[in-house]
Amino acid sequence: MKKVNNNPNPLSSRSQAARIANYLLEGHRITPIEALEMFGSFRLGARIADVERLTGIRPQRRLVQVTNRQGKVVRVAQYWI
């Protein structure tokens, strides 16, 4: 089995990476806040690296503007395959 990350709870991280990979492979796009809300992942960038290691597919990335809960416009990464 490939080493996915050094998280103290590797089963949880692998599960998140697998679920995120499936979500992306279905044609969806994802941002960090969506990853937190849907998969409980606080570190989408790390899970994206895991997705790449697990699938051999490098997700595409671009910065998008979103409005946070305080009403401030911020830029975040959005990933897709």
Biopython code that builds the backbone (N, CA, C, O; Angstrom):
import numpy as np
from Bio.PDB.StructureBuilder import StructureBuilder

atoms = [
    (1, "MET", "N", (0.839, -1.179, 0.000)),
    (1, "MET", "CA", (0.000, 0.000, 0.000)),
    (1, "MET", "C", (0.881, 1.238, 0.000)),
    (1, "MET", "O", (1.868, 1.296, 0.734)),
    (2, "LYS", "N", (0.533, 2.237, -0.822)),
    (2, "LYS", "CA", (1.284, 3.476, -0.879)),
    (2, "LYS", "C", (1.064, 4.292, 0.380)),
    (2, "LYS", "O", (-0.036, 4.317, 0.932)),
    (3, "LYS", "N", (2.129, 4.966, 0.835)),
    (3, "LYS", "CA", (1.970, 5.886, 1.953)),
    (3, "LYS", "C", (1.275, 7.138, 1.433)),
    (3, "LYS", "O", (1.748, 7.765, 0.485)),
    (4, "VAL", "N", (0.170, 7.497, 2.042)),
    (4, "VAL", "CA", (-0.624, 8.614, 1.565)),
    (4, "VAL", "C", (-0.239, 9.907, 2.273)),
    (4, "VAL", "O", (-0.104, 10.944, 1.624)),
    (5, "ASN", "N", (-0.062, 9.866, 3.579)),
    (5, "ASN", "CA", (0.301, 11.066, 4.326)),
    (5, "ASN", "C", (0.825, 10.670, 5.693)),
    (5, "ASN", "O", (0.875, 9.484, 6.022)),
    (6, "ASN", "N", (1.212, 11.644, 6.483)),
    (6, "ASN", "CA", (1.717, 11.343, 7.813)),
    (6, "ASN", "C", (0.738, 11.763, 8.899)),
    (6, "ASN", "O", (1.146, 12.053, 10.024)),
    (7, "ASN", "N", (-0.516, 11.797, 8.582)),
    (7, "ASN", "CA", (-1.559, 12.138, 9.537)),
    (7, "ASN", "C", (-1.592, 11.101, 10.648)),
    (7, "ASN", "O", (-1.480, 9.906, 10.373)),
    (8, "PRO", "N", (-1.747, 11.535, 11.914)),
    (8, "PRO", "CA", (-1.832, 10.556, 12.991)),
    (8, "PRO", "C", (-3.045, 9.637, 12.878)),
    (8, "PRO", "O", (-3.086, 8.583, 13.514)),
    (9, "ASN", "N", (-4.025, 10.023, 12.080)),
    (9, "ASN", "CA", (-5.185, 9.185, 11.840)),
    (9, "ASN", "C", (-5.257, 8.878, 10.347)),
    (9, "ASN", "O", (-6.122, 9.410, 9.650)),
    (10, "PRO", "N", (-4.358, 8.026, 9.845)),
    (10, "PRO", "CA", (-4.274, 7.802, 8.398)),
    (10, "PRO", "C", (-5.529, 7.190, 7.791)),
    (10, "PRO", "O", (-5.812, 7.432, 6.618)),
    (11, "LEU", "N", (-6.286, 6.412, 8.543)),
    (11, "LEU", "CA", (-7.506, 5.828, 7.982)),
    (11, "LEU", "C", (-8.505, 6.905, 7.615)),
    (11, "LEU", "O", (-9.151, 6.825, 6.571)),
    (12, "SER", "N", (-8.636, 7.908, 8.461)),
    (12, "SER", "CA", (-9.555, 9.005, 8.179)),
    (12, "SER", "C", (-9.107, 9.784, 6.951)),
    (12, "SER", "O", (-9.930, 10.130, 6.103)),
    (13, "SER", "N", (-7.812, 10.064, 6.847)),
    (13, "SER", "CA", (-7.295, 10.821, 5.709)),
    (13, "SER", "C", (-7.466, 10.058, 4.409)),
    (13, "SER", "O", (-7.844, 10.643, 3.395)),
    (14, "ARG", "N", (-7.190, 8.750, 4.425)),
    (14, "ARG", "CA", (-7.365, 7.942, 3.211)),
    (14, "ARG", "C", (-8.818, 7.931, 2.793)),
    (14, "ARG", "O", (-9.139, 8.019, 1.607)),
    (15, "SER", "N", (-9.703, 7.822, 3.786)),
    (15, "SER", "CA", (-11.132, 7.824, 3.486)),
    (15, "SER", "C", (-11.548, 9.160, 2.866)),
    (15, "SER", "O", (-12.295, 9.186, 1.888)),
    (16, "GLN", "N", (-11.067, 10.263, 3.431)),
    (16, "GLN", "CA", (-11.387, 11.569, 2.870)),
    (16, "GLN", "C", (-10.849, 11.683, 1.447)),
    (16, "GLN", "O", (-11.555, 12.143, 0.549)),
    (17, "ALA", "N", (-9.620, 11.270, 1.243)),
    (17, "ALA", "CA", (-9.008, 11.361, -0.085)),
    (17, "ALA", "C", (-9.792, 10.529, -1.091)),
    (17, "ALA", "O", (-10.021, 10.974, -2.216)),
    (18, "ALA", "N", (-10.199, 9.343, -0.703)),
    (18, "ALA", "CA", (-10.954, 8.475, -1.610)),
    (18, "ALA", "C", (-12.311, 9.095, -1.940)),
    (18, "ALA", "O", (-12.743, 9.057, -3.092)),
    (19, "ARG", "N", (-12.973, 9.656, -0.954)),
    (19, "ARG", "CA", (-14.277, 10.270, -1.205)),
    (19, "ARG", "C", (-14.137, 11.526, -2.060)),
    (19, "ARG", "O", (-14.961, 11.775, -2.940)),
    (20, "ILE", "N", (-13.100, 12.314, -1.804)),
    (20, "ILE", "CA", (-12.858, 13.501, -2.622)),
    (20, "ILE", "C", (-12.510, 13.095, -4.048)),
    (20, "ILE", "O", (-12.976, 13.717, -5.003)),
    (21, "ALA", "N", (-11.690, 12.052, -4.199)),
    (21, "ALA", "CA", (-11.332, 11.563, -5.540)),
    (21, "ALA", "C", (-12.587, 11.147, -6.303)),
    (21, "ALA", "O", (-12.754, 11.515, -7.466)),
    (22, "ASN", "N", (-13.458, 10.394, -5.668)),
    (22, "ASN", "CA", (-14.707, 9.972, -6.325)),
    (22, "ASN", "C", (-15.554, 11.177, -6.718)),
    (22, "ASN", "O", (-16.118, 11.217, -7.812)),
    (23, "TYR", "N", (-15.641, 12.150, -5.829)),
    (23, "TYR", "CA", (-16.413, 13.365, -6.098)),
    (23, "TYR", "C", (-15.868, 14.084, -7.328)),
    (23, "TYR", "O", (-16.631, 14.503, -8.198)),
    (24, "LEU", "N", (-14.541, 14.224, -7.396)),
    (24, "LEU", "CA", (-13.920, 14.889, -8.541)),
    (24, "LEU", "C", (-14.091, 14.078, -9.822)),
    (24, "LEU", "O", (-14.348, 14.640, -10.887)),
    (25, "LEU", "N", (-13.950, 12.773, -9.719)),
    (25, "LEU", "CA", (-14.090, 11.907, -10.891)),
    (25, "LEU", "C", (-15.516, 11.916, -11.447)),
    (25, "LEU", "O", (-15.731, 11.602, -12.618)),
    (26, "GLU", "N", (-16.488, 12.277, -10.605)),
    (26, "GLU", "CA", (-17.874, 12.416, -11.058)),
    (26, "GLU", "C", (-18.095, 13.717, -11.824)),
    (26, "GLU", "O", (-19.190, 13.962, -12.331)),
    (27, "GLY", "N", (-17.054, 14.555, -11.908)),
    (27, "GLY", "CA", (-17.158, 15.787, -12.672)),
    (27, "GLY", "C", (-17.386, 17.043, -11.853)),
    (27, "GLY", "O", (-17.593, 18.118, -12.416)),
    (28, "HIS", "N", (-17.353, 16.925, -10.535)),
    (28, "HIS", "CA", (-17.575, 18.086, -9.669)),
    (28, "HIS", "C", (-16.295, 18.871, -9.464)),
    (28, "HIS", "O", (-15.194, 18.374, -9.703)),
    (29, "ARG", "N", (-16.460, 20.100, -9.020)),
    (29, "ARG", "CA", (-15.353, 20.955, -8.587)),
    (29, "ARG", "C", (-15.487, 21.146, -7.092)),
    (29, "ARG", "O", (-16.580, 21.014, -6.542)),
    (30, "ILE", "N", (-14.360, 21.463, -6.416)),
    (30, "ILE", "CA", (-14.410, 21.586, -4.960)),
    (30, "ILE", "C", (-13.473, 22.687, -4.475)),
    (30, "ILE", "O", (-12.383, 22.885, -5.012)),
    (31, "THR", "N", (-13.927, 23.399, -3.445)),
    (31, "THR", "CA", (-13.127, 24.415, -2.760)),
    (31, "THR", "C", (-12.905, 23.946, -1.326)),
    (31, "THR", "O", (-13.571, 23.016, -0.871)),
    (32, "PRO", "N", (-11.976, 24.580, -0.608)),
    (32, "PRO", "CA", (-11.720, 24.143, 0.772)),
    (32, "PRO", "C", (-12.960, 24.167, 1.673)),
    (32, "PRO", "O", (-13.149, 23.248, 2.469)),
    (33, "ILE", "N", (-13.798, 25.188, 1.567)),
    (33, "ILE", "CA", (-14.975, 25.233, 2.433)),
    (33, "ILE", "C", (-15.941, 24.097, 2.096)),
    (33, "ILE", "O", (-16.570, 23.532, 2.991)),
    (34, "GLU", "N", (-16.060, 23.762, 0.818)),
    (34, "GLU", "CA", (-16.918, 22.641, 0.431)),
    (34, "GLU", "C", (-16.340, 21.323, 0.958)),
    (34, "GLU", "O", (-17.082, 20.445, 1.401)),
    (35, "ALA", "N", (-15.006, 21.194, 0.905)),
    (35, "ALA", "CA", (-14.371, 19.974, 1.414)),
    (35, "ALA", "C", (-14.615, 19.825, 2.912)),
    (35, "ALA", "O", (-14.840, 18.719, 3.403)),
    (36, "LEU", "N", (-14.570, 20.929, 3.628)),
    (36, "LEU", "CA", (-14.841, 20.890, 5.065)),
    (36, "LEU", "C", (-16.291, 20.506, 5.330)),
    (36, "LEU", "O", (-16.568, 19.645, 6.166)),
    (37, "GLU", "N", (-17.212, 21.142, 4.620)),
    (37, "GLU", "CA", (-18.633, 20.881, 4.838)),
    (37, "GLU", "C", (-19.042, 19.471, 4.416)),
    (37, "GLU", "O", (-19.824, 18.823, 5.111)),
    (38, "MET", "N", (-18.523, 18.990, 3.285)),
    (38, "MET", "CA", (-18.975, 17.703, 2.742)),
    (38, "MET", "C", (-18.194, 16.506, 3.272)),
    (38, "MET", "O", (-18.757, 15.428, 3.462)),
    (39, "PHE", "N", (-16.886, 16.695, 3.514)),
    (39, "PHE", "CA", (-16.037, 15.550, 3.844)),
    (39, "PHE", "C", (-15.306, 15.691, 5.171)),
    (39, "PHE", "O", (-14.594, 14.773, 5.578)),
    (40, "GLY", "N", (-15.466, 16.818, 5.851)),
    (40, "GLY", "CA", (-14.784, 17.031, 7.128)),
    (40, "GLY", "C", (-13.290, 17.248, 6.982)),
    (40, "GLY", "O", (-12.538, 17.022, 7.930)),
    (41, "SER", "N", (-12.848, 17.683, 5.812)),
    (41, "SER", "CA", (-11.425, 17.866, 5.544)),
    (41, "SER", "C", (-11.030, 19.327, 5.741)),
    (41, "SER", "O", (-11.516, 20.211, 5.035)),
    (42, "PHE", "N", (-10.142, 19.570, 6.709)),
    (42, "PHE", "CA", (-9.627, 20.911, 6.948)),
    (42, "PHE", "C", (-8.458, 21.243, 6.018)),
    (42, "PHE", "O", (-8.088, 22.410, 5.889)),
    (43, "ARG", "N", (-7.874, 20.235, 5.371)),
    (43, "ARG", "CA", (-6.668, 20.429, 4.565)),
    (43, "ARG", "C", (-6.873, 19.886, 3.150)),
    (43, "ARG", "O", (-6.329, 18.840, 2.793)),
    (44, "LEU", "N", (-7.654, 20.599, 2.356)),
    (44, "LEU", "CA", (-7.956, 20.127, 1.011)),
    (44, "LEU", "C", (-6.692, 19.974, 0.176)),
    (44, "LEU", "O", (-6.575, 19.010, -0.580)),
    (45, "GLY", "N", (-5.747, 20.895, 0.293)),
    (45, "GLY", "CA", (-4.510, 20.787, -0.482)),
    (45, "GLY", "C", (-3.792, 19.472, -0.229)),
    (45, "GLY", "O", (-3.280, 18.851, -1.160)),
    (46, "ALA", "N", (-3.751, 19.047, 1.027)),
    (46, "ALA", "CA", (-3.116, 17.764, 1.369)),
    (46, "ALA", "C", (-3.913, 16.594, 0.796)),
    (46, "ALA", "O", (-3.333, 15.631, 0.294)),
    (47, "ARG", "N", (-5.241, 16.676, 0.870)),
    (47, "ARG", "CA", (-6.060, 15.596, 0.320)),
    (47, "ARG", "C", (-5.930, 15.535, -1.200)),
    (47, "ARG", "O", (-5.975, 14.448, -1.777)),
    (48, "ILE", "N", (-5.770, 16.691, -1.860)),
    (48, "ILE", "CA", (-5.578, 16.707, -3.313)),
    (48, "ILE", "C", (-4.269, 16.001, -3.659)),
    (48, "ILE", "O", (-4.210, 15.249, -4.633)),
    (49, "ALA", "N", (-3.224, 16.236, -2.871)),
    (49, "ALA", "CA", (-1.958, 15.530, -3.086)),
    (49, "ALA", "C", (-2.158, 14.026, -2.917)),
    (49, "ALA", "O", (-1.588, 13.234, -3.667)),
    (50, "ASP", "N", (-2.967, 13.633, -1.930)),
    (50, "ASP", "CA", (-3.285, 12.214, -1.731)),
    (50, "ASP", "C", (-4.058, 11.654, -2.919)),
    (50, "ASP", "O", (-3.798, 10.536, -3.364)),
    (51, "VAL", "N", (-5.009, 12.436, -3.430)),
    (51, "VAL", "CA", (-5.794, 12.010, -4.597)),
    (51, "VAL", "C", (-4.853, 11.730, -5.762)),
    (51, "VAL", "O", (-4.998, 10.730, -6.464)),
    (52, "GLU", "N", (-3.901, 12.612, -5.955)),
    (52, "GLU", "CA", (-2.945, 12.418, -7.049)),
    (52, "GLU", "C", (-2.139, 11.136, -6.850)),
    (52, "GLU", "O", (-1.922, 10.381, -7.798)),
    (53, "ARG", "N", (-1.695, 10.891, -5.616)),
    (53, "ARG", "CA", (-0.930, 9.666, -5.349)),
    (53, "ARG", "C", (-1.789, 8.410, -5.515)),
    (53, "ARG", "O", (-1.313, 7.384, -6.000)),
    (54, "LEU", "N", (-3.035, 8.499, -5.116)),
    (54, "LEU", "CA", (-3.923, 7.338, -5.187)),
    (54, "LEU", "C", (-4.356, 7.015, -6.617)),
    (54, "LEU", "O", (-4.455, 5.847, -6.993)),
    (55, "THR", "N", (-4.613, 8.063, -7.415)),
    (55, "THR", "CA", (-5.194, 7.842, -8.741)),
    (55, "THR", "C", (-4.202, 8.028, -9.879)),
    (55, "THR", "O", (-4.425, 7.533, -10.983)),
    (56, "GLY", "N", (-3.110, 8.734, -9.621)),
    (56, "GLY", "CA", (-2.180, 9.062, -10.694)),
    (56, "GLY", "C", (-2.658, 10.218, -11.545)),
    (56, "GLY", "O", (-2.016, 10.563, -12.538)),
    (57, "ILE", "N", (-3.770, 10.821, -11.176)),
    (57, "ILE", "CA", (-4.343, 11.949, -11.909)),
    (57, "ILE", "C", (-4.083, 13.223, -11.128)),
    (57, "ILE", "O", (-4.388, 13.301, -9.937)),
    (58, "ARG", "N", (-3.520, 14.222, -11.793)),
    (58, "ARG", "CA", (-3.272, 15.507, -11.131)),
    (58, "ARG", "C", (-4.476, 16.416, -11.356)),
    (58, "ARG", "O", (-4.720, 16.842, -12.485)),
    (59, "PRO", "N", (-5.234, 16.720, -10.301)),
    (59, "PRO", "CA", (-6.371, 17.634, -10.452)),
    (59, "PRO", "C", (-5.902, 19.014, -10.903)),
    (59, "PRO", "O", (-4.815, 19.466, -10.541)),
    (60, "GLN", "N", (-6.732, 19.667, -11.691)),
    (60, "GLN", "CA", (-6.487, 21.033, -12.125)),
    (60, "GLN", "C", (-6.825, 21.967, -10.970)),
    (60, "GLN", "O", (-7.588, 21.613, -10.071)),
    (61, "ARG", "N", (-6.241, 23.177, -11.006)),
    (61, "ARG", "CA", (-6.490, 24.127, -9.925)),
    (61, "ARG", "C", (-6.539, 25.536, -10.484)),
    (61, "ARG", "O", (-5.782, 25.889, -11.388)),
    (62, "ARG", "N", (-7.444, 26.337, -9.931)),
    (62, "ARG", "CA", (-7.471, 27.759, -10.227)),
    (62, "ARG", "C", (-7.962, 28.486, -8.986)),
    (62, "ARG", "O", (-8.620, 27.900, -8.126)),
    (63, "LEU", "N", (-7.637, 29.765, -8.905)),
    (63, "LEU", "CA", (-8.114, 30.576, -7.802)),
    (63, "LEU", "C", (-9.447, 31.201, -8.195)),
    (63, "LEU", "O", (-9.607, 31.726, -9.297)),
    (64, "VAL", "N", (-10.396, 31.133, -7.270)),
    (64, "VAL", "CA", (-11.720, 31.721, -7.498)),
    (64, "VAL", "C", (-12.044, 32.646, -6.329)),
    (64, "VAL", "O", (-11.517, 32.481, -5.229)),
    (65, "GLN", "N", (-12.897, 33.599, -6.574)),
    (65, "GLN", "CA", (-13.329, 34.507, -5.518)),
    (65, "GLN", "C", (-14.630, 33.997, -4.920)),
    (65, "GLN", "O", (-15.562, 33.631, -5.636)),
    (66, "VAL", "N", (-14.673, 33.980, -3.589)),
    (66, "VAL", "CA", (-15.880, 33.604, -2.861)),
    (66, "VAL", "C", (-16.097, 34.626, -1.754)),
    (66, "VAL", "O", (-15.166, 35.323, -1.350)),
    (67, "THR", "N", (-17.311, 34.708, -1.273)),
    (67, "THR", "CA", (-17.619, 35.588, -0.155)),
    (67, "THR", "C", (-17.673, 34.746, 1.111)),
    (67, "THR", "O", (-18.414, 33.766, 1.177)),
    (68, "ASN", "N", (-16.889, 35.127, 2.113)),
    (68, "ASN", "CA", (-16.883, 34.361, 3.355)),
    (68, "ASN", "C", (-18.063, 34.771, 4.228)),
    (68, "ASN", "O", (-18.854, 35.634, 3.847)),
    (69, "ARG", "N", (-18.178, 34.157, 5.387)),
    (69, "ARG", "CA", (-19.332, 34.410, 6.265)),
    (69, "ARG", "C", (-19.388, 35.829, 6.798)),
    (69, "ARG", "O", (-20.453, 36.303, 7.193)),
    (70, "GLN", "N", (-18.257, 36.508, 6.811)),
    (70, "GLN", "CA", (-18.220, 37.897, 7.263)),
    (70, "GLN", "C", (-18.523, 38.871, 6.126)),
    (70, "GLN", "O", (-18.502, 40.086, 6.325)),
    (71, "GLY", "N", (-18.805, 38.341, 4.938)),
    (71, "GLY", "CA", (-19.130, 39.174, 3.794)),
    (71, "GLY", "C", (-17.923, 39.675, 3.032)),
    (71, "GLY", "O", (-18.058, 40.497, 2.125)),
    (72, "LYS", "N", (-16.754, 39.195, 3.384)),
    (72, "LYS", "CA", (-15.522, 39.615, 2.716)),
    (72, "LYS", "C", (-15.250, 38.699, 1.523)),
    (72, "LYS", "O", (-15.407, 37.482, 1.621)),
    (73, "VAL", "N", (-14.843, 39.288, 0.399)),
    (73, "VAL", "CA", (-14.492, 38.512, -0.788)),
    (73, "VAL", "C", (-13.051, 38.042, -0.630)),
    (73, "VAL", "O", (-12.142, 38.846, -0.422)),
    (74, "VAL", "N", (-12.854, 36.732, -0.729)),
    (74, "VAL", "CA", (-11.517, 36.132, -0.612)),
    (74, "VAL", "C", (-11.278, 35.215, -1.804)),
    (74, "VAL", "O", (-12.220, 34.784, -2.470)),
    (75, "ARG", "N", (-10.019, 34.926, -2.063)),
    (75, "ARG", "CA", (-9.665, 34.004, -3.140)),
    (75, "ARG", "C", (-9.257, 32.668, -2.526)),
    (75, "ARG", "O", (-8.477, 32.616, -1.575)),
    (76, "VAL", "N", (-9.799, 31.593, -3.089)),
    (76, "VAL", "CA", (-9.480, 30.243, -2.629)),
    (76, "VAL", "C", (-9.217, 29.358, -3.850)),
    (76, "VAL", "O", (-9.614, 29.684, -4.969)),
    (77, "ALA", "N", (-8.558, 28.262, -3.616)),
    (77, "ALA", "CA", (-8.296, 27.314, -4.702)),
    (77, "ALA", "C", (-9.547, 26.482, -4.969)),
    (77, "ALA", "O", (-10.265, 26.097, -4.046)),
    (78, "GLN", "N", (-9.786, 26.219, -6.225)),
    (78, "GLN", "CA", (-10.867, 25.323, -6.646)),
    (78, "GLN", "C", (-10.190, 24.225, -7.478)),
    (78, "GLN", "O", (-9.371, 24.512, -8.351)),
    (79, "TYR", "N", (-10.543, 22.968, -7.196)),
    (79, "TYR", "CA", (-9.925, 21.827, -7.873)),
    (79, "TYR", "C", (-10.967, 21.064, -8.665)),
    (79, "TYR", "O", (-12.142, 21.020, -8.300)),
    (80, "TRP", "N", (-10.513, 20.461, -9.764)),
    (80, "TRP", "CA", (-11.350, 19.596, -10.585)),
    (80, "TRP", "C", (-10.471, 18.676, -11.417)),
    (80, "TRP", "O", (-9.267, 18.890, -11.555)),
    (81, "ILE", "N", (-11.108, 17.643, -11.970)),
    (81, "ILE", "CA", (-10.405, 16.721, -12.867)),
    (81, "ILE", "C", (-11.046, 16.835, -14.237)),
    (81, "ILE", "O", (-10.628, 16.153, -15.173)),
]
sb = StructureBuilder()
sb.init_structure("model")
sb.init_model(0)
sb.init_chain("A")
sb.init_seg("    ")
for serial, (resi, resn, name, xyz) in enumerate(atoms, 1):
    if name == "N":
        sb.init_residue(resn, " ", resi, " ")
    sb.init_atom(name, np.array(xyz, "f"), 0.0, 1.0, " ", f" {name:<3s}", serial, name[0])
structure = sb.get_structure()
